[in-house]
Amino acid sequence: MNIRSVRWDLTQRCTQNCMHCYAAAYRFGLSQEINTYQADVLADRLINAGVNEFSITGGDIMLSPNLDRLLMHLRGAGCWVELVSNMINITPELADCFCDLSSYPDRICCAVNGPSPEGHESLYGNGSYIGVGNMVNLMRRIRKAGLPTEFTANIMVMKLTRSWFSQTVSWCHSVGFDHIYMSKVVPVGNAVPNWDSLVLSPEETLALAEEVIATDVPTKKLHFAFLTPLGIDLVNKKHGTDIEKQFSGCAYGYELYLDNTGRLYPCQCISEIERSGGTYPITFSGNNLLDMNFESIYDSPGFAIEQEKVNQGLYLNYEPCNRCKYVRSFCMPCHRYYLRGESKPFPLCSYIANKNPILLSA
């Protein structure tokens, strides 16, 4: 067992209903959320199993009554903690907690989808830009306190943000974000019915990447999560840049997912499928960490079968994955849609493969 990281959906409470939101899948089956005592129990069981990195997300975690105490608990145990939020609902008490030496987070990630309210609020709703202002103010306050928290801006790559995307990147750099993470839309939750109006074509995606490179933002600050490793290679070869390839795809093997009721899964995708009323061919039962110990869940049949499917590399049936030199090294495409009979081509990979066959292994 070598699991060191957990993505924890602390709450599904949220004041927004964004058109691209994956978490909207949960609201079809929203269950009773854990209380503060249970959050402490879950944290201890994960820590005792060797987990020392936590990404706390939601929903909007600022609406969880458990956040401040959980953060102090995790930091007191020496864990690395990332908070992911739109920052709309941060309170003065939470801001004080984040500025305290005993409870500051290691990283805070906030959605920023426009350099002005008009752009950002076209995606997140009226009044949502206050969250960006809250993040910038908190960033300045934490830095004034001399704390080492890192700050990440998360920008969604989609048709709606396309016209002002590079300006948003430059603005995030100018106000002092340490990292600028550029994310692609995933086909779950609200994104499913809005898919065609959200997703860029392969040509548009590559053009967007080139526009970002042309800004004055250092590439070491940029995280091109919307590009496949092949896409990054193409951009680097064309422009002489040194964008670092990062692991893409399935995180099973180094990260697990904990939902807002205490259920542990190999992957967030499986919980999304179950809660949105879908059917996943592998059954997960007895996986609530409040009732079972970590080892029993990790060694259960559901987890074992999932590991077997990961090892099989079902995505090797995809074209051009079956010819790609990065498969299993920098890229593990998600096999779960394939298992459900919903396999889709990878248009950007296919586009790059057709235009640049030298990037593929023989």
C-alpha positions in Angstrom: 0.0 0.0 0.0 1.5 3.3 -1.1 -1.4 5.7 -0.9 -0.2 9.1 0.4 -2.9 11.4 -1.0 -6.6 11.8 -0.6 -9.0 14.1 -2.3 -11.7 14.9 0.2 -15.1 16.4 -0.8 -15.9 17.9 2.6 -19.3 19.2 1.6 -21.6 19.5 -1.4 -23.1 22.7 -0.2 -22.8 25.5 -2.7 -24.5 28.8 -3.5 -23.7 28.5 -7.2 -24.9 26.2 -10.0 -22.1 26.6 -12.7 -22.8 25.1 -16.1 -19.5 23.1 -16.1 -19.6 21.8 -12.5 -18.8 18.1 -11.9 -20.1 18.3 -8.4 -23.7 18.9 -9.6 -23.8 15.2 -10.2 -23.8 14.7 -6.5 -26.9 16.8 -5.9 -29.1 14.1 -7.3 -28.1 11.8 -4.4 -27.0 14.2 -1.7 -26.8 12.4 1.6 -26.3 13.4 5.2 -22.9 15.0 5.6 -20.5 14.2 8.4 -20.3 16.2 11.6 -17.2 17.7 13.2 -16.5 14.7 15.4 -16.8 12.3 12.4 -14.4 14.5 10.4 -11.8 14.1 13.1 -12.3 10.3 13.1 -11.9 10.1 9.3 -8.8 12.3 9.4 -7.2 10.1 12.1 -7.9 6.9 10.2 -6.4 8.2 7.0 -3.4 9.6 8.8 -2.8 6.3 10.6 -3.0 4.5 7.2 -0.1 6.7 6.0 -2.0 9.5 4.2 -0.2 12.8 4.6 -1.5 14.9 1.7 -5.1 16.2 1.7 -6.9 18.2 -1.0 -10.0 19.5 0.6 -12.7 20.4 -1.9 -16.5 20.4 -2.5 -19.0 22.1 -3.1 -17.8 25.2 -1.4 -15.8 24.1 1.6 -16.2 27.6 3.1 -19.8 26.6 3.9 -18.7 23.5 5.9 -18.9 23.9 9.7 -16.0 21.4 10.0 -13.4 23.2 7.9 -11.5 25.3 10.5 -11.2 22.4 13.1 -10.3 19.9 10.4 -7.6 22.2 9.1 -6.1 22.6 12.6 -6.3 18.8 13.1 -4.5 18.0 9.8 -1.9 20.7 10.2 -1.3 19.6 13.8 -0.5 16.1 12.5 2.1 17.5 10.1 0.0 16.9 6.9 0.2 18.9 3.7 -3.2 20.5 3.1 -4.7 22.2 0.0 -8.0 24.0 0.1 -10.1 24.3 -3.1 -12.9 26.9 -3.1 -14.6 29.7 -5.1 -13.9 31.8 -2.0 -17.3 33.5 -2.3 -18.4 32.5 1.3 -15.2 32.9 3.3 -15.9 34.4 6.7 -13.6 36.6 8.8 -13.2 33.7 11.3 -12.0 31.4 8.5 -9.6 34.1 7.2 -8.2 34.4 10.7 -7.7 30.6 10.8 -5.9 30.6 7.5 -3.5 33.4 8.8 -2.6 31.5 12.0 0.7 29.8 12.3 -0.9 26.6 13.7 -3.6 26.3 11.0 -2.5 27.9 7.7 -3.0 25.8 4.6 -0.1 24.9 2.4 -2.0 25.8 -0.7 -5.2 27.6 -1.6 -6.8 27.1 -5.0 -9.4 29.5 -6.2 -11.5 29.7 -9.5 -10.6 32.8 -11.6 -12.3 32.9 -15.0 -12.0 36.5 -16.0 -9.9 39.6 -15.2 -13.1 41.5 -14.6 -16.5 40.7 -13.0 -18.3 40.5 -16.4 -16.2 37.5 -17.6 -16.0 35.6 -14.4 -19.7 36.1 -13.5 -20.8 34.9 -17.0 -19.6 31.5 -15.8 -20.2 31.5 -12.1 -23.2 33.8 -11.7 -24.0 37.3 -10.6 -22.0 38.5 -7.6 -19.5 35.6 -7.8 -16.5 37.8 -8.6 -16.4 38.8 -4.9 -14.7 35.4 -4.4 -11.8 36.5 -6.6 -11.5 39.7 -4.5 -11.6 37.7 -1.3 -8.8 35.5 -2.6 -6.5 38.4 -3.5 -7.1 40.1 -0.1 -6.4 36.8 1.7 -3.3 36.3 -0.3 -1.9 39.7 0.6 -2.8 39.2 4.3 -1.2 35.7 4.5 2.0 37.0 2.8 2.1 40.0 5.2 2.0 37.5 8.0 5.1 35.7 6.5 3.4 32.4 6.1 4.5 30.0 3.2 1.0 29.3 1.7 1.0 29.0 -2.0 -1.8 30.4 -4.1 -3.2 28.8 -7.3 -5.6 30.3 -9.8 -7.7 27.7 -11.6 -9.0 28.8 -15.0 -11.4 26.7 -17.0 -10.6 26.1 -20.7 -13.9 26.4 -22.6 -15.6 28.3 -25.3 -17.1 30.8 -22.8 -13.7 31.9 -21.5 -11.9 31.7 -24.8 -12.0 35.3 -25.8 -10.4 36.7 -22.6 -8.4 33.6 -21.5 -4.9 35.0 -22.1 -5.8 38.3 -20.4 -7.0 36.3 -17.4 -3.7 34.4 -17.3 -1.8 37.7 -17.4 -4.0 39.3 -14.7 -3.4 36.3 -12.4 0.3 36.7 -12.8 0.1 40.5 -12.2 -1.7 40.1 -8.8 0.8 37.5 -7.6 -0.6 34.0 -7.9 2.2 31.4 -7.5 0.6 28.9 -9.9 -1.9 29.3 -12.8 -3.7 26.0 -13.4 -5.6 25.7 -16.7 -8.3 23.0 -16.5 -10.3 21.1 -19.1 -14.0 20.4 -18.7 -14.9 16.8 -17.6 -18.1 15.1 -18.9 -20.0 14.8 -15.6 -22.6 16.8 -13.8 -23.8 20.0 -15.4 -21.2 19.7 -18.2 -23.0 16.8 -19.8 -26.0 18.6 -21.2 -23.8 21.7 -22.0 -21.0 19.7 -23.5 -21.1 21.0 -27.1 -21.3 24.6 -26.0 -18.4 24.3 -23.6 -15.6 22.3 -25.2 -13.1 23.7 -27.6 -12.0 21.9 -30.8 -8.5 20.5 -31.0 -7.4 23.3 -33.2 -8.9 25.9 -30.8 -7.2 24.2 -27.9 -3.8 24.3 -29.4 -4.3 27.9 -30.5 -5.2 28.9 -27.0 -2.0 27.2 -25.6 0.0 29.3 -28.1 -1.7 32.5 -27.0 -0.9 31.7 -23.3 2.8 31.1 -24.2 2.9 34.5 -26.0 2.1 36.3 -22.7 4.8 37.5 -20.3 4.0 34.9 -17.7 6.9 32.5 -16.9 6.2 29.0 -18.2 7.3 27.6 -14.8 4.2 29.3 -13.3 1.8 27.8 -15.9 0.2 24.4 -15.6 -1.3 23.2 -18.9 -3.6 20.6 -17.5 -5.9 20.9 -20.5 -3.1 19.6 -22.8 -2.2 15.9 -23.2 1.6 15.1 -23.0 1.5 14.8 -26.8 0.0 18.3 -27.0 2.7 19.7 -24.7 5.4 18.1 -26.9 3.9 19.7 -30.0 3.8 23.1 -28.5 7.4 22.8 -27.2 8.7 21.7 -30.5 6.9 24.4 -32.4 7.8 27.3 -30.1 11.1 26.1 -28.4 9.4 26.3 -25.0 10.2 24.0 -22.1 6.7 23.3 -20.7 7.1 20.3 -18.3 5.0 17.2 -19.1 3.1 16.1 -16.1 1.2 12.9 -15.4 -2.2 12.9 -17.0 -5.2 10.7 -16.5 -6.1 8.1 -13.8 -4.7 8.9 -10.4 -5.5 5.5 -8.9 -2.4 4.1 -7.1 -1.3 7.3 -5.4 -4.6 9.2 -4.7 -8.0 8.0 -3.3 -11.3 9.9 -3.0 -13.4 10.4 0.2 -16.9 11.7 -0.2 -18.9 14.0 2.1 -20.5 11.1 3.9 -17.2 9.2 4.7 -17.2 6.7 1.8 -13.8 5.9 0.4 -13.4 5.2 -3.4 -10.5 4.4 -5.7 -11.6 7.4 -7.8 -13.9 10.4 -7.7 -15.4 9.4 -11.0 -17.0 6.2 -9.6 -18.8 8.2 -6.9 -20.0 10.7 -9.5 -21.4 7.9 -11.6 -23.2 6.3 -8.6 -24.7 9.5 -7.2 -26.0 10.8 -10.5 -28.1 7.6 -10.9 -25.7 5.8 -13.2 -24.5 2.2 -13.0 -20.9 1.3 -12.7 -20.0 -2.4 -13.4 -17.9 -2.8 -10.2 -19.8 -2.7 -6.9 -18.5 -0.8 -4.0 -20.1 -1.6 -0.6 -18.8 -1.6 3.0 -16.6 1.4 2.0 -17.6 3.9 4.7 -14.5 4.8 6.6 -16.6 5.6 9.7 -17.7 2.0 9.9 -14.6 0.1 8.5 -10.9 0.4 8.9 -8.8 1.6 6.0 -7.1 -1.7 5.3 -10.4 -3.6 5.1 -11.7 -1.1 2.5 -8.5 -1.0 0.5 -8.3 -4.8 0.4 -12.0 -5.3 -0.4 -13.2 -7.0 -3.7 -14.3 -3.7 -5.3 -10.9 -2.1 -4.9 -9.1 -5.3 -6.0 -11.2 -5.5 -9.2 -10.6 -1.8 -9.9 -6.8 -2.3 -9.5 -7.0 -5.2 -11.9 -8.8 -3.1 -14.5 -6.2 -0.4 -14.1 -3.4 -2.9 -14.7 -5.2 -4.3 -17.8 -4.9 -0.9 -19.5 -8.2 -1.1 -21.2 -7.5 2.3 -22.8 -5.0 0.5 -25.0 -8.0 -0.4 -27.2 -8.3 3.3 -28.0 -6.7 4.9 -31.1 -4.1 6.4 -30.9 -3.5 5.4 -27.3 -2.4 2.0 -28.5 0.5 3.6 -30.4 1.4 6.4 -28.0 4.8 6.4 -26.4 3.5 8.2 -23.3 0.9 5.7 -22.2 1.7 4.2 -18.8 4.5 6.7 -18.3 3.0 10.2 -18.5 -0.6 9.3 -19.4 -3.2 6.8 -18.1 -6.5 7.6 -19.8 -9.5 6.9 -17.7 -10.9 3.4 -18.3 -14.2 4.0 -16.5 -16.1 5.4 -19.4 -14.9 2.5 -21.5 -16.2 0.0 -18.9 -19.6 1.7 -19.1 -19.7 1.5 -22.9 -19.2 5.2 -23.3 -15.8 5.2 -24.8 -15.0 8.4 -26.7 -12.1 9.3 -28.9 -9.5 11.6 -27.6 -9.7 14.4 -30.2 -6.6 16.3 -29.3 -4.5 13.2 -29.2 -5.9 12.1 -32.5 -5.4 15.5 -34.0 -1.8 15.6 -32.9 -1.1 12.0 -34.0 -2.4 12.7 -37.5 -0.4 15.8 -37.9 2.8 14.7 -36.1 3.3 11.0 -36.4 7.0 11.4 -35.2 5.6 11.9 -31.7 4.3 8.4 -31.6 6.3 5.3 -30.9 7.0 2.9 -33.8 
